[in-house]
Amino acid sequence: MHKLSAILLWIGGLNWGLVGLGGFMGSDWNVVGMLGMTLSNIIFVLVGLAAIYELVTHKGNCKCCDSKMGGSM
């Protein structure tokens, strides 16, 4: 589940980066949005759910946040 969430967050992050960059250049670079309204809405919901999942489970999955490793989170 963690790997799937990570992949969805990469997709979302890259897409938002392209949207922002395209906005500076006067273009619409929403790659996910180009897939069609229904499919893009499904992907956006999945990316949102992945973000919630990672927020809730992050400390248990993150090696940097593991108390044994000396993480500060």
Secondary structure, DSSP 8 states (H G I E B T S, - for coil): -HHHHHHHHHHHHHHHHHHHHHHHTT----TGGGG-HHHHHHHHHHHHHHHHHHHHHHHHH-SSS-GGGT---
